[in-house]
Amino acid sequence: MNPYMILDFIRLSLKALSERRVRALLTTVGISIGPLVLVMMSSVVGGYSDYIVEKVTSLGQNAIAIFPNENYKISDEDLQFVRSIPEVAKAEPFYSIQGVLKRGTEEIKVSIFAVDYTLLFEAIGSLKISEGKIPSETEVLYSIVGRKIAFKDSGERCFTLNDVLTIDVPRIEGGKITGKKSLNIILGAILEEYGGALIVDPDSTIFLSPEAGRRLLGMRDWSGIFVLARDPSFVRTIVSTLRSKYEDRLRVIAFSAIAETISSVTSAIDFINFSTSLSAFAVAVAGTAATMITAVMERTREIGVMKAIGYTNSQILFMVLLESIMMSLIGGLVGISLGVFGAHILSSRGLSIRGIELTFVANPKITSNLIVQTMLLTISVGLVGGALPAYRASKIPPVVALRYE
Amino acid sequence: MVVLNSAKTALVELVDVCKEYRVGGVITMALKNVNFKVYEKDLVAIMGPSGSGKTTLLNMLGLLDRATSGKIVFDGQDVSKLSDRELANLRNTKLGFVFQTFNLINRLTVFENIELPLIPKGLPRNIRAEMVKDALIKVGGEMEWLKKRPNQLSGGQQQRVAIARAIVGRPAIILADEPTGNLDRMSAKTVIATLLELNKEGHTVVIVTHDPEVANCTQKIYVIRDGTIVGEYRPNPDESLIRKLSKD
């Protein structure tokens, strides 16, 4: 079959579809639902999955956080044990607490995180200072604040460098909260916007030195230990060493493991979504087959004429199959276009995670691979749906077809 | 009864051809041991009452159906052993069909209808366009028809378009099944005149008809009855449709 012939067959197929345009249109709409759902859901799930994984892994592929469980206090002995693990590059304790910051007439909730600054910037590589500088060890009163603390969402500045920030924090006495107290700290540096984050949200956090955590916050007990492995491949070993020693006394969280879990969960969601889409594709196959069988029956005499003037069985088969493929191509293009549009609408609504009061917006992950796979799947709808009618058309004896009323 | 062209080589030859149809458990013999020859540049008519087997005979000549027994020789080649694809190629290159109901496709333009047999040949569009125009001119058609749909033309015009479709691939033989059956007498005369003209230009023409006036326009008439050719007659030109309408 030469190119002229293929182009002519495409033209004839389009003409045949245009003759019964309402039926073809409805079938095309039916076909488009599968690719629409597949592209929309897969790209949204993929986009959010990548976003979450990226944010988790940005906290450091080699970072591990250790938290004490109830009734357990992390001691200096524990810290030394962690530091003694050969695979551990660095381990520093940290304090964390929630507070309320007075910002003009409003009060905003903030996280206060007292940690070794060097470790902080090493663990979260993408964390950058936009104004000011990292306070020195002696500058206990100085802090580093997230972008959303210094600026309102509208971009209006609330604090400048060296401003005094007044924060209400819980008063802790003998390891128990006995009330609240106000403390004043100085704004030493402002971070660049980090974007939505998980576990740690730097944009809404005030970072202090561990010394400030002890002296200003009055915290005697460490909230946890921040650990950096020598290499991401050592994370599993460190986690298993810690778990075997401390069992349920400590919670050991490896950020790379969280990323793996999220990836496997989103893979499962993706699979469920794909399976659901397949049912839409199956319905489309049935719809296409019904449309094409009717079309072939209506055009039996015409097929007889074409055979009489020299069209071979395979050319008839190809021509009928082309019609169903054309419908699936148009359905695929429409479905994918609507899917891309729908994915942007859906993902722009954002994803809220209850419990940590976090809402973030991720762009849908529309890849050429997804588009090609969806298109191939949609074309196969045309192929499968059109196969039987096309075969039947090709096998009608010309004399029988010419007699058909 | 006359016998013509006995010394020439036949373009199509049916040798002891039988054709039976089975519907349910009932067997109907449509053709019984038919021996029939069509020679190059012949202009013949096949006449017979309804159900006599004339369309079946035409289908055999046109390689549209296979014989139950016997042999069909086309252009010196026994076609009974040919595949469906080879038969289709022969139909495309050597045969042209004209049907009683025109069998034009109304969603296509006249140009596209005439062009249809050229598509399996894989010819470039510009060459096809020339061939389509030539064919339409040969059947006395007008260029303005090319962009119209068949259902925008009269019956006679549609049949001329159908003849143009039959001859566009320059076939050796034109097979017309009741070509005037759906036409008024004036349109029928035009269509028959067109077929006669094509015969003069070298096309072999076989016409199946009920109408003696149409049959009398040809060079010889075969009569078929109950699946058997019962006679071969010389036509009477004075009783032909063309002569009669010319007198009127």
Interface residues (C-beta under 8 A of the other chain):
Chain A: M1 N2 Y4 M5 D8 F9 L12 K15 A16 S18 E19 R301 E302 G304 V305 M306 K307 A308 I309 G310 Y311 T312 N313 S314 Q315 P397 P398 V399 L402
Chain B: N59 G62 L64 D65 D84 R85 A88 N89 R91 N92 T93 L95 G96 F97 F99 N103 I105 R107 L108 E112 L116 P117 I119 P120 G122 L123 P124 R125 R165 A166 G169
